[in-house]
């Protein structure tokens, strides 16, 4: 079972995460919401840290975020890391989408933010990664519009600790 961290509430089980997101949305029913999932990674000497962030955006009125940190054996290929980042985001987005569609929030827009862009070594992956995401039924955003991965998740990849 996945464990998430909320900066204000601490460690949360997947069920607690879902309840907290619903409570956040229920607190202001008049607002529109979007659900953003993004993953970033940082290679270390013997492993890579992967951080998947979930951002619940109350459009025009703030947001709340959560993150999950995992460690995997380091891959030497940026292509493999980007594909793995995307697969982590797709798994979390699929779980969230399923939960919310079963609990009265089927209209909730889910976006996946990718830490790739038209500048740098990841530009060659854009078509493949965006196709993978859109083909899975989600919206895709890349840099500079992918703050879920390139800002929120990124902030938690830098620490050396293996704690979540």
PyMOL commands that set and color helices and strands:
alter all, ss='L'
color gray80, all
select helices_A, chain A and resi 14-26+78-102+121-135+147-156
alter helices_A, ss='H'
color red, helices_A
select strands_A, chain A and resi 3-6+10-13+33-43+47-58+63-73+109-114+139-141
alter strands_A, ss='S'
color yellow, strands_A
deselect
rebuild
show_as cartoon
